[in-house]
């Protein structure tokens, strides 16, 4: 079954939290971790990745934290997944996520093509889905 990783879920939770608080507000990792009962260390790494890719910006110091940079109506869920997972698309078919040689039934598989079509449709939805549409 297709399932987002916990890292992606936490990234989306953090960004959604930042969107709901309004533009220009600074949030700490601790604040978000405590609010949603997320593991602080993992969320800190996720926030760093999101900052490095320009989704959020970081501020150092006593009143430091993170602030949303982009308009949530323009932030694509697929881009967040790519940032966190390091791959551009979601794969639900094993032979599409690894080399063909690793699949022993690649040449005789009867479900590969319909599943690849499903995978393509799912990726299209994620490519078009914005953070704002998650409200």
N, C-alpha and C positions, 0 to 999 in steps of 0.2 A: 504494500500500500504506500502511496506517496505520502510523505510526511516531511514538514519543514523541520530543520534541526532546531535544537533548543537555542543555539546561538542566534539563528535568524529570528526566532520567536522573541527573544529578549531584545534584539535590535529594534524590531517593530514595536514592541511594548514601550521601549524608551523613547522612540521617535514620536509615537502616538501621545505619550505623556507630555512631551515637550510641545506638541501641537495644541493640545487641550489647554495648556497653561497660558497661551498667548504669545504673541511675537515680542522678541526682545528680552525675554526673561532668561536668567541663567539658572541651570539645574546642576546639582551635584550628583555624582554616581551613587553616593550613599543614600541620598534622598530617594532616588528612583529605585535602588535595590531594596531599601526598607519598605517603600510604599507597596511594591509588588512581590515582596519576599523572594527576590532573585539573588543568586550568589554574587557577592560584591566583586570578588577578584575576576570572575568571568565577565561580568558586566563592564568592569573597568577596561578590559582588553577590547571588548566590543565597541565601547565608546571611543577608544583610541583609533580603531579601524575606521569608524564612521567619521571621525575628525580628519584622519589622514586623507580620506577620499572626498572631503569637502561637504558632507551632508550636515555636519555640525562644526562649530568652531570651539576651541578650548581657550579658557582664560585661567591663568595661573594666579596664585596668591590666596590670601585669606578669604576673599569673596569670589574665588574662582569656581569654575565648573564648565558647563557646556551650554551653548546656545544654538538653536536651530538656525541654519543659514538660508535655506531655500524655501520657497513657497511649497507647502505640502501638496498643493494641487498639481505641481509639476514634478514631484518626487515619485519615481516609479518603483514599485515593489521589487521588480526584477533587478533593478540596479542595487538595491539594498541586499538582496540575496547574493548577487554577484560579489559585492564588497565583502560580505561575511564569509561566503563559501569559497570564493576564489575561482568560481566557474560561472560562465555566462548563462547557463540554462539549467533547468531542472531535468533530470533524467529519471524516467520510471521504468525504462527497459534496460536491463543489464548490458546487453550487447551494444547499446548506444553509449553507455558510460565507460566501457572498457574496450579493449581491442577485440576484433571479430574472432581472432584465434582463440580467445578465452572462452568462447561460447561453443560448446560441442555440438549443438543442434542448429547452428546459424543457417545452414543451407536447407534444412528441412522444416524449420520453424514456420508454423501456420498463423501465429498470433503476432509476430514481429511487426508487420506492416500496419495492422490496425492500431497497435499500441504506440507505434511511432507517430501515427496520425493524432492519437489522443495526446501524446506528449507534446506535439507541435501546437495543438490547440491550447493546452494548459500553459505553455510558454507564451503564447500570444496573449492570453488573459493576463498573465503576470507582467508582461511587457507594457500593457495598456493600463493596468490598475495603478492608481495613485494612492499615496498615503491618505489623502483627504477622503477618498472613497471608502476608506476603512472605518469611517465614523458612523 
